[in-house]
Amino acid sequence: MSWVEKTVGDLGKIVTGKTPATGNREFYDGEFLFVTPTDLDWASYYVNSTHSSVTQLARDKHKNQFIPAGSTTFTCIGNTIGKCGITSASCLTNQQINSIVPNDEHDPRFIYYLMNYNRDKVRSIGLSGGAAQPIINKTTFSGVTVRAPDLPTQERIAATLSAYDDLIENNRRRIELLEKAARLLYREWFVHFRFPGHETAKFVDGLPEGWEKRRIAELTTKLGSGATPRGGAGAYQDQGLTLIRSLNVYDYSFHDDGLVFLNEDQAKKLANVTVAKHDVLLNITGASVARCCIVPDRHLPARVNQHVMIVRADLDECSPFFVLHSINAQQNKEKLLSVARAGGATREALTKDVVGNFRILCPSKELILAFGNQVESMHEQSEILATSNAQLTKARDLLLPRLMDGRIPVKV
């Protein structure tokens, strides 16, 4: 097996994306994916869904920028330089992304793994230019040097690594289905009022009798956020207690990207914001304000910084899963966002008093706990799958550089 040095441009056709005119809505909400950096992460694998989509009219207008399935998309601007994925269907990207449309000499999946392997190299080129907004243009991107073997070896390497990513993707889809089932159950019981026993329930002014709005403070034993550790990078280490930040907290889901770990001294200083099992995590500042999820068991024990609030349910009165889904319910989410954006502050924020005094519609304790028991079972299944994915990801990430630098020989 011989590896040959070549450029990214040698791997296939390089295509820089284009954003259709946003003023013309006839270009949007169509059948084709429109990939932007926000649709990619640091290990996207296949890009199956995007926040926006475009129409056949946009495809006709930007036919030279449309790329086929199996292309590798690579973000080339800002701090997101290096986020990449493989297209699952013909699609369009925006101009912040350069894509590689493989030629016949290169395996599409291998190109994706090769670009992941060379991510730091490409990032260093973009970040070393001294510009206020780091960027890698098409010419520079095409000229980046990489090393690749013959096609049969590429296919064998891609098959080995994709076996991990296929399992990760299957688990991810199962997690999504479990999360969707929990959301639908909340909506069925507490929005549409089709809860167990609703057939014989008495309704007063449109609500089941006995239901009332209660303050979150009445349903919890702790509301509190942390602080940013002092000492800069010295406050962190490769292992230790997890520090949960706003970039980890999404609606219903926790993202492992960007996790940092506290040294023993900093962990002690944040002992008053120790995260416990089934704590609800709520983002309280910035663009991600009001995003909310349950802490994963795999990251306990943990602490939070000042941008994340612990909302700990009083288990004698309430279920943390009821609190989670109540906060994330569309009407409540919109109200929280409205409060966070009020007051003329330069950035959105929620205070302890605002969260504590926020009222959510509550049924009987028995119904809350019944809902919590069902959703907890779904959550535990999701936790098992997420833990499996973390282990698969670690194994794949250990294997990738060893296959790419020849430490593990590949027999064809």
C-alpha positions as CSV (number, residue, x, y, z in Angstrom):
1,M,0.0,0.0,0.0
2,S,1.5,3.3,-1.1
3,W,0.3,6.7,0.0
4,V,0.7,9.6,-2.4
5,E,0.7,13.3,-1.6
6,K,-1.9,15.3,-3.5
7,T,-4.0,18.4,-3.0
8,V,-7.7,18.6,-2.0
9,G,-8.4,19.7,-5.5
10,D,-7.1,16.4,-6.8
11,L,-9.8,14.6,-4.8
12,G,-12.6,15.9,-7.0
13,K,-14.4,19.1,-8.1
14,I,-14.4,21.9,-5.5
15,V,-17.7,23.8,-5.3
16,T,-18.3,27.0,-3.2
17,G,-21.9,27.4,-2.2
18,K,-24.3,30.2,-2.8
19,T,-27.2,31.7,-0.8
20,P,-30.3,32.3,-2.9
21,A,-31.8,35.8,-2.6
22,T,-33.5,35.8,0.8
23,G,-36.0,38.4,-0.4
24,N,-37.5,35.9,-2.8
25,R,-39.4,33.4,-0.8
26,E,-40.0,31.3,-3.9
27,F,-36.5,30.0,-3.5
28,Y,-37.1,28.6,0.0
29,D,-39.1,25.9,1.8
30,G,-38.7,23.4,-1.0
31,E,-37.6,19.8,-1.5
32,F,-33.8,20.3,-1.4
33,L,-31.6,20.6,1.7
34,F,-29.8,23.9,2.1
35,V,-26.7,23.2,4.2
36,T,-25.1,26.0,6.3
37,P,-22.5,25.7,9.1
38,T,-25.2,25.5,11.7
39,D,-26.3,22.2,10.2
40,L,-22.9,20.7,10.7
41,D,-20.9,19.8,13.8
42,W,-17.5,18.3,14.3
43,A,-18.6,14.8,13.5
44,S,-21.8,15.2,11.3
45,Y,-21.4,12.1,9.1
46,Y,-24.3,12.1,6.7
47,V,-26.3,15.4,6.6
48,N,-29.9,14.2,6.5
49,S,-31.7,17.3,7.7
50,T,-31.1,21.1,7.6
51,H,-32.8,24.1,9.2
52,S,-33.7,25.5,5.7
53,S,-34.5,24.0,2.4
54,V,-34.7,25.4,-1.2
55,T,-36.9,24.8,-4.2
56,Q,-36.5,23.6,-7.8
57,L,-36.4,27.3,-8.7
58,A,-33.3,27.8,-6.5
59,R,-31.8,24.8,-8.1
60,D,-32.4,26.1,-11.6
61,K,-30.9,29.5,-10.5
62,H,-27.8,28.0,-8.9
63,K,-27.3,24.8,-10.8
64,N,-23.5,25.2,-10.8
65,Q,-23.5,25.3,-7.0
66,F,-25.7,22.3,-6.5
67,I,-23.8,19.2,-5.3
68,P,-24.7,15.5,-5.5
69,A,-25.1,13.0,-2.8
70,G,-21.8,11.7,-1.5
71,S,-20.0,15.1,-1.5
72,T,-18.0,16.2,1.5
73,T,-19.1,19.7,2.8
74,F,-16.4,21.6,4.7
75,T,-17.0,24.9,6.5
76,C,-14.3,27.5,5.6
77,I,-15.1,30.6,7.6
78,G,-14.9,31.8,11.2
79,N,-14.3,29.6,14.3
80,T,-16.4,26.9,12.6
81,I,-13.7,26.2,10.1
82,G,-13.5,22.4,9.8
83,K,-17.1,21.3,10.5
84,C,-17.9,18.8,7.8
85,G,-20.4,16.2,6.7
86,I,-21.4,14.0,3.8
87,T,-24.4,15.0,1.7
88,S,-27.2,12.4,1.7
89,A,-28.9,13.8,-1.4
90,S,-28.5,16.5,-4.0
91,C,-28.4,19.8,-2.2
92,L,-27.1,23.4,-2.0
93,T,-24.8,24.9,0.5
94,N,-24.2,28.5,1.4
95,Q,-21.0,30.4,0.5
96,Q,-19.3,29.6,3.8
97,I,-18.9,26.0,2.7
98,N,-16.6,24.5,0.2
99,S,-17.6,21.1,-1.0
100,I,-15.6,18.2,-2.6
101,V,-17.5,16.3,-5.3
102,P,-15.4,13.1,-5.5
103,N,-13.9,12.0,-8.8
104,D,-13.7,8.3,-9.8
105,E,-10.3,7.9,-8.2
106,H,-11.6,8.6,-4.6
107,D,-14.1,7.0,-2.3
108,P,-16.7,9.5,-1.1
109,R,-16.6,8.3,2.5
110,F,-12.8,8.2,2.6
111,I,-12.7,11.8,1.6
112,Y,-14.9,12.7,4.5
113,Y,-12.6,10.9,6.9
114,L,-9.5,12.3,5.3
115,M,-10.8,15.8,5.8
116,N,-11.7,15.1,9.4
117,Y,-8.1,13.8,9.8
118,N,-6.7,17.0,8.3
119,R,-9.1,19.4,10.0
120,D,-6.5,20.9,12.3
121,K,-4.2,21.5,9.4
122,V,-6.9,23.3,7.4
123,R,-8.0,25.3,10.4
124,S,-4.5,26.5,11.1
125,I,-4.3,27.9,7.6
126,G,-7.6,29.8,8.0
127,L,-6.8,31.0,11.5
128,S,-3.3,32.2,10.7
129,G,-4.2,34.8,8.2
130,G,-4.7,37.6,10.7
131,A,-8.1,38.6,9.4
132,A,-10.8,39.6,11.8
133,Q,-13.0,36.9,10.3
134,P,-10.8,33.8,9.5
135,I,-11.6,32.4,6.0
136,I,-10.2,29.9,3.5
137,N,-11.1,30.7,0.0
138,K,-11.7,28.2,-2.8
139,T,-8.2,28.5,-4.2
140,T,-6.5,28.1,-0.8
141,F,-8.8,25.2,0.1
142,S,-8.1,23.4,-3.2
143,G,-4.3,23.7,-2.6
144,V,-4.2,22.1,0.8
145,T,-2.0,19.0,0.6
146,V,-3.1,15.6,1.9
147,R,-2.0,12.0,1.6
148,A,-4.2,9.3,0.2
149,P,-3.7,5.6,-0.8
150,D,-5.1,3.7,-3.8
151,L,-8.8,3.4,-4.2
152,P,-9.2,-0.2,-2.8
153,T,-7.3,0.9,0.3
154,Q,-9.5,4.0,0.6
155,E,-12.6,1.8,0.4
156,R,-11.4,-0.6,3.1
157,I,-10.5,2.3,5.5
158,A,-13.9,4.0,4.8
159,A,-15.7,0.7,5.5
160,T,-13.9,0.2,8.8
161,L,-14.6,3.7,10.1
162,S,-18.2,3.9,8.7
163,A,-19.1,0.8,10.6
164,Y,-18.8,2.9,13.8
165,D,-20.6,5.8,12.3
166,D,-23.4,3.7,11.0
167,L,-24.0,2.3,14.5
168,I,-23.8,5.8,16.0
169,E,-26.3,7.1,13.4
170,N,-28.8,4.3,14.2
171,N,-28.6,5.0,17.9
172,R,-29.0,8.7,17.3
173,R,-32.2,8.0,15.3
174,R,-33.5,5.8,18.1
175,I,-32.8,8.6,20.6
176,E,-34.7,11.0,18.4
177,L,-37.7,8.7,18.3
178,L,-37.7,8.3,22.1
179,E,-37.5,12.1,22.6
180,K,-40.3,12.6,20.1
181,A,-42.5,10.0,21.9
182,A,-42.0,11.9,25.2
183,R,-42.9,15.2,23.6
184,L,-46.0,13.7,22.0
185,L,-47.1,12.2,25.4
186,Y,-46.8,15.6,27.1
187,R,-48.8,17.3,24.3
188,E,-51.4,14.6,24.4
189,W,-51.9,14.8,28.2
190,F,-51.3,18.4,29.1
191,V,-52.1,20.4,25.9
192,H,-54.9,18.4,24.3
193,F,-56.1,17.1,27.7
194,R,-56.3,13.5,26.6
195,F,-54.8,12.2,29.8
196,P,-55.8,8.9,31.5
197,G,-59.4,9.4,32.8
198,H,-60.1,12.5,30.7
199,E,-63.4,10.8,29.5
200,T,-65.0,11.4,32.9
201,A,-63.1,14.5,34.0
202,K,-65.0,17.7,34.7
203,F,-63.8,20.8,32.9
204,V,-64.1,24.3,34.2
205,D,-63.4,27.3,31.9
206,G,-61.7,25.0,29.5
207,L,-59.4,23.3,32.0
208,P,-59.8,20.1,33.9
209,E,-61.1,20.7,37.4
210,G,-58.4,21.0,39.9
211,W,-55.7,22.0,37.5
212,E,-53.9,25.2,38.3
213,K,-50.9,27.3,37.4
214,R,-48.1,27.0,39.9
215,R,-44.8,28.8,40.3
216,I,-41.7,26.8,39.4
217,A,-40.3,27.7,42.8
218,E,-43.1,25.7,44.4
219,L,-42.1,22.6,42.5
220,T,-38.4,22.7,43.0
221,T,-35.8,22.5,45.8
222,K,-33.0,24.4,44.0
223,L,-32.6,27.2,41.4
224,G,-29.1,28.3,41.0
225,S,-26.3,29.0,38.5
226,G,-22.5,28.9,38.8
227,A,-19.6,31.0,37.7
228,T,-16.7,31.0,35.3
229,P,-13.7,29.4,36.9
230,R,-10.7,31.7,37.5
231,G,-7.3,31.0,36.2
232,G,-8.0,30.8,32.4
233,A,-6.9,27.5,30.8
234,G,-5.2,26.5,34.0
235,A,-8.6,25.9,35.6
236,Y,-9.2,23.0,33.3
237,Q,-7.7,19.6,32.6
238,D,-8.2,16.6,30.3
239,Q,-10.2,14.7,32.9
240,G,-12.1,15.5,36.1
241,L,-15.4,17.0,37.0
242,T,-17.5,18.2,34.0
243,L,-18.3,21.9,33.7
244,I,-21.6,22.3,31.9
245,R,-21.8,25.4,29.7
246,S,-24.6,26.8,27.6
247,L,-23.1,25.3,24.4
248,N,-23.9,21.9,25.9
249,V,-27.6,22.6,26.6
250,Y,-30.2,22.2,23.8
251,D,-33.9,21.7,23.9
252,Y,-34.4,18.2,25.3
253,S,-30.9,17.1,24.4
254,F,-27.4,17.4,25.8
255,H,-24.4,18.0,23.4
256,D,-21.0,16.6,24.3
257,D,-19.2,18.9,22.0
258,G,-16.9,21.4,23.8
259,L,-17.0,19.7,27.2
260,V,-14.4,21.0,29.6
261,F,-13.3,19.5,32.9
262,L,-12.4,21.3,36.2
263,N,-9.3,20.7,38.3
264,E,-9.9,19.8,41.9
265,D,-9.5,23.3,43.3
266,Q,-12.0,24.9,40.9
267,A,-14.5,22.0,41.5
268,K,-14.5,22.7,45.2
269,K,-15.1,26.4,44.6
270,L,-18.2,25.5,42.6
271,A,-19.5,22.9,45.0
272,N,-22.7,24.9,45.6
273,V,-23.7,24.3,42.0
274,T,-23.2,20.5,41.9
275,V,-25.4,18.9,39.4
276,A,-27.4,15.9,40.6
277,K,-29.1,13.1,38.8
278,H,-32.2,14.2,36.7
279,D,-31.5,17.9,37.3
280,V,-33.0,20.1,34.7
281,L,-30.5,22.4,33.0
282,L,-31.7,25.8,31.7
283,N,-29.7,28.3,29.7
284,I,-30.3,31.7,31.2
285,T,-28.2,34.1,29.0
286,G,-27.3,34.9,25.4
287,A,-28.7,33.6,22.2
288,S,-29.3,30.2,23.6
289,V,-31.5,31.5,26.5
290,A,-34.4,29.2,27.6
291,R,-32.9,26.1,26.0
292,C,-33.5,23.2,28.4
293,C,-32.6,19.6,28.9
294,I,-32.0,16.9,31.6
295,V,-28.4,16.3,32.7
296,P,-27.1,13.0,31.3
297,D,-26.0,10.5,34.0
298,R,-22.7,9.9,32.1
299,H,-21.4,13.3,33.0
300,L,-22.1,13.2,36.7
301,P,-20.8,14.5,39.0
302,A,-20.7,17.9,37.3
303,R,-20.9,21.7,37.9
304,V,-22.5,24.6,35.9
305,N,-21.1,28.0,35.0
306,Q,-23.0,31.3,35.2
307,H,-24.9,30.8,32.0
308,V,-26.7,27.6,33.1
309,M,-29.2,27.3,35.9
310,I,-29.9,24.1,37.8
311,V,-33.7,23.6,38.2
312,R,-34.0,20.7,40.7
313,A,-37.5,19.3,41.0
314,D,-39.0,18.5,44.5
315,L,-39.5,14.8,44.0
316,D,-42.2,14.7,46.6
317,E,-44.3,17.1,44.6
318,C,-43.2,16.8,41.0
319,S,-41.2,15.0,38.3
320,P,-38.2,16.6,36.7
321,F,-39.4,15.3,33.4
322,F,-42.7,17.2,33.8
323,V,-40.7,20.4,34.6
324,L,-38.5,19.8,31.5
325,H,-41.4,19.4,29.2
326,S,-43.4,22.2,30.7
327,I,-40.5,24.7,30.2
328,N,-40.0,23.4,26.6
329,A,-43.7,23.6,25.7
330,Q,-44.1,26.1,22.9
331,Q,-46.3,28.6,24.7
332,N,-44.1,28.6,27.9
333,K,-40.9,28.8,25.8
334,E,-42.2,31.9,24.0
335,K,-43.1,33.6,27.2
336,L,-39.7,32.9,28.7
337,L,-38.0,34.2,25.6
338,S,-40.2,37.3,25.7
339,V,-39.2,38.0,29.3
340,A,-35.5,37.3,28.6
341,R,-35.5,39.8,25.8
342,A,-37.4,42.6,27.7
343,G,-35.8,45.4,29.6
344,G,-33.4,46.7,27.0
345,A,-30.4,44.7,28.1
346,T,-27.6,44.1,25.5
347,R,-28.1,40.4,25.8
348,E,-31.0,38.1,26.7
349,A,-31.1,36.9,30.4
350,L,-33.3,35.1,32.8
351,T,-32.8,35.7,36.6
352,K,-33.5,33.3,39.5
353,D,-36.6,35.3,40.4
354,V,-38.0,35.3,36.9
355,V,-37.6,31.5,36.6
356,G,-38.9,30.9,40.1
357,N,-42.0,33.0,39.6
358,F,-42.7,31.6,36.2
359,R,-46.0,29.7,36.3
360,I,-46.8,26.4,34.5
361,L,-50.1,24.6,34.3
362,C,-50.1,21.7,36.8
363,P,-52.5,18.8,37.1
364,S,-52.8,16.5,40.1
365,K,-49.6,15.2,41.7
366,E,-50.6,11.7,40.7
367,L,-50.9,12.6,37.0
368,I,-47.5,14.5,37.1
369,L,-45.8,11.5,38.6
370,A,-47.5,9.1,36.2
371,F,-46.2,11.1,33.3
372,G,-42.7,11.3,34.9
373,N,-42.5,7.5,35.3
374,Q,-43.3,6.9,31.7
375,V,-40.9,9.5,30.4
376,E,-38.1,8.4,32.8
377,S,-38.2,5.0,31.2
378,M,-37.7,6.6,27.7
379,H,-35.0,8.8,29.1
380,E,-33.1,5.8,30.6
381,Q,-33.3,4.0,27.2
382,S,-31.9,7.2,25.6
383,E,-29.1,7.3,28.2
384,I,-28.0,3.8,27.3
385,L,-27.9,4.6,23.6
386,A,-26.1,7.9,24.2
387,T,-23.5,6.2,26.4
388,S,-23.0,3.6,23.7
389,N,-22.5,6.4,21.1
390,A,-19.9,8.1,23.4
391,Q,-18.0,4.8,23.5
392,L,-18.3,4.2,19.8
393,T,-17.2,7.8,19.1
394,K,-14.1,7.4,21.3
395,A,-13.1,4.1,19.6
396,R,-13.6,5.7,16.1
397,D,-11.6,8.7,17.0
398,L,-8.7,6.6,18.3
399,L,-8.8,4.5,15.1
400,L,-9.0,7.3,12.6
401,P,-5.5,8.7,12.9
402,R,-4.0,5.2,13.1
403,L,-5.5,4.2,9.9
404,M,-4.6,7.5,8.2
405,D,-1.0,7.6,9.2
406,G,-0.3,3.9,8.5
407,R,0.2,2.7,12.1
408,I,-2.6,0.2,11.5
409,P,-2.0,-1.5,8.1
410,V,-5.0,-2.2,5.9
411,K,-5.1,-5.4,3.9
412,V,-7.1,-5.2,0.7
